[in-house]
């Protein structure tokens, strides 16, 4: 079972991102899963109930709260994960398991898969939670991530760009999607995560005097802003 981690998010400009990336490149390691450019593509399918409970909990800052998503990387269907992300007192915890393409398609269709043989404990737990809370697919969230890591404190610093969304939840497994931008051109979401210790040299390198903390929930942003002038879809 994963433990709670510190997680801070900041909405920054392209100029700020360029400066901070250069600093991180000089002291942290690139994520081994990234491509030659140091980045990879993330695509997630987020769930909510008929009353949009997760959306409004995020808007109201409810504590504790949690949300569910299916995630894949670089458009690959070889590793599809189902994740529950929980937040409590400014700390986050992620529980995850791999699911098959078949199970993913069932969830995409708003149906509940059977909890029979062939599933491990985590798979059964997360799938049963989806069913118990009557969660259904709501929106696809897509973005490009450039991550840097440090073994001390299990630090992870990421720069997320090109945040886009789609309501075509039935097309989640397709590489080509009708996407709409959820952030202004050039904007970037900086995320800083660590366990118990954030090394002082990392903290100092991230200190520009202009960073302002922001909730920056990608799910919330992609549900809130749409081509319909800021209405949820």
C-alpha positions, 0 to 999 in steps of 0.5 A: 500500500502506498503512503501519503506524499507531499505534493505542491502544484504551481501554474507557471509561464513558459519563461519560468518553466525554461529557467526552472527546467535548466536548474533541474537538469543540472541537479536532478536525473531525467526520468528513465521512462522519458524519450530522447527529449526528456518527455512522455505523453500522458492520457487519463480517463477520469470518473465521477458520479451523476452529481459530479461529486469529485468536481465539486469536492475539488472546487470546494477544497473538500478534505479528505477527497479522492478521485479515480482515473485510468491512465496510459502512456505514449498511447501504448495499450501494453500498460493500462492502469486504474488509479485512485488518488486520495488527498488529505491535509495537503498530502496525496496517496496513489493506489494503482493496478494494471487492468486489461484492455477488455476491462478498460473497454467495459469501464469506458462504456460506463459498465461494471466488470465482473469481480471474479477470478483472475483479479488480484486484491488491489484490482478487486478493491479499486473496481469495487470502489468504482461500482460502489460509488457509481462512478462513470467516465466523464472526461479525457485529460491529455498532456505532455510531461517532462519529469526529473527525479531524485532518490533522496526523499523520492523527489519528483519534479515535473513540467506538464504542458499542452493540457487538453481534454476531450469528451469522447470518452468512448475513444479513450484507447484511440491514438487520435482524439478530438482535443481542446486546450484547457490552458493558455498557450505557453502555460505550464503546470509545475508539480513537486512531490516528495516523501519526508524530505525535500533536499534544501538544494532542490528547494532553493533551486525552485525558489524564484520569488514569483511562484504561487501555489495553485490547486491546478487539478487537471481534472477540474480544469478540463471539466470546467473549461470547454468550448462552451465558454467555461461550462462543464461538459 
